[in-house]
Amino acid sequence: MVVHRGVSVSFEEKILSAALRNESRTVLALDLEDRDSSELLRKSIVTVQNVKELICGIKINRQLILGLGLDTVAESILKLADEFALPTIMDAKLNDVGHTNEFMAQKYFDAGFDAVIASPVAGWDGGLDKVFEAAKSRRKGVLLLTYMSNPGAEAFYSLSAKETNGDEKPIYEILTERALEWKAHGLIVGATQPRIISRIRKLIGPELPIYSPGVGAQGGNPKSAIDAGATYLIVGRAIYSSTDPKAVAQGLRIKPST
Ligand code: XMP
């Protein structure tokens, strides 16, 4: 359970409230690199401090956990995020068998993350069932990878597949249906594919958030992604590699609808 300033809030409530407060739909992807771990930590903290009032959340990748270790990330960046009332998402892309997925999800949640990203390809029974259970008991979130942002994504996610009842549809539509069925807290759909965002938005209706990575460095346009139906944008290099991260984050600000 996320306890913020003495009040228990769910992941979805926390990100919506940060988005409304900061008038921003940008989730910062904190993927900095440095062989020197103290320098990596310093750069990561400076980036967060620079843009904290211009974003609605922070996404951390396994890359940063490898560089700093989970305990250091928890004691520094997650603590800082909590001070600024910014939710944190662990981009673990969980995709293993149930018991290891469950262990990893629990570790990330107990470290302080508010949500994890998982791959629906692992399936429910003995795949993601225990991840959803771990999240539910703590009021945390599970976001499902539904269509990746990289150019090669199409070769898999758009492939046509036959369901057991004989219905044939693109894999990403089947993944979207699973996300609804399993009560995921959001879908990850590349900002580089506004047409796919719009198709998925039609399938899921207006409520469930779509998180869209791939803005800037990968060529995705923030406005096109939001217009197509994305709720939040996930942005990394365009912000932290810029000479003026604050100005870029300011330029990316799009008010959430209430
Ligand atoms: P950039 O630097 O391109 O970083 O803004 C994007 C961030 O988002 C992650 N990413 C994805 N995560 N599904 C995901 O779950 C995707 O399709 C996807 N594409 C990019 C990437 O790891 C980085 O943190």
Boltz pocket constraint, residues with backbone or C-beta under 6 A from the ligand:
constraints:
  - pocket:
      binder: B
      contacts: [[A, 29], [A, 30], [A, 31], [A, 59], [A, 61], [A, 91], [A, 117], [A, 145], [A, 147], [A, 148], [A, 149], [A, 150], [A, 188], [A, 189], [A, 190], [A, 213], [A, 214], [A, 215], [A, 216], [A, 217], [A, 218], [A, 234], [A, 235], [A, 236], [A, 237], [A, 238]]
      max_distance: 6.0
